[in-house]
Amino acid sequence: MTIQVCAHTDEAVAGIEDGSTVLIGGFGMAGMPVQLIDALIRQGATDLTVVSNNAGNGDTGLAALLATGRVRKVICSFPRQADSWVFDELYRAGKIELEVVPQGNLAERMRAAGAGIGAFFTPTGANTLLAEGKESREIDGRTYVLEYPIKGDVALIGAHRADRMGNLVYRKTARNFGPVMATAATMVVAQVREIVDVGEIDPETVVTPSIYVDRVVQEVTAA
């Protein structure tokens, strides 16, 4: 497998098609690959389904992508917070669809996609509005809800460091959804702080092995 080390974020997002499901890492702004999102805005793909922890903060990153009107649907855990005015306005105007998924279920649905699991039962969301229309089953006296994997056409994730083979390490909580998203998408693009030569990352510290990564790009830091 050949990893593409990209010279620019525009190269890193080239070829993302209209109608794609895009998994975007980040817990709020922590670990969000903002420069890849900006490149996706320039790239122009539309009718997108975005899967992320939340629905954007302020006017940058994911919120900026939503503001272009090119996202058809958001699948997330926290669609509203104090600075989610871009999503709020779109949703109230009926210009964007929303699927709310509890945070643990969101992570597990992507992990299931990467692990080849067809579906799984979870108690989270049982007997609530989030379970409406879904199959439920009693297991050991407790109600469980059937959930299906979330697969991505593309994952845009942030990492701390990559080597030229595409092995990734993360920094603290900026890791968040990156590892599971990397297993759940057909094409994985990582924005990293630093790209080092093969052998400079201790194999014992690698979190996302290169087999899951297709493209890496070093982020541009302000002078």
Buried (B, 14 or more C-beta within 10 A) or exposed (E): EEBBBBEEBBBBBBEBEEEBBBBBBBBBBBBBBBBBBBBBBEBEBEEBBBBBBBBBBBEBBBBBBBBEEBBBBBBBBBBBBEBBBBBBEBBEEEEBEBBBBBBEBBBBBBBBBBEEEEEBBBEBBBEEEBBEEEEBEEEEEEBBBEBEBBBBBBBBBBBBBBBBBBBBBBEEEBBBBBBBBBBBBEBBBBBBBEBBEEEEBEEEEBBBBBEBBBBBBBBEEEE
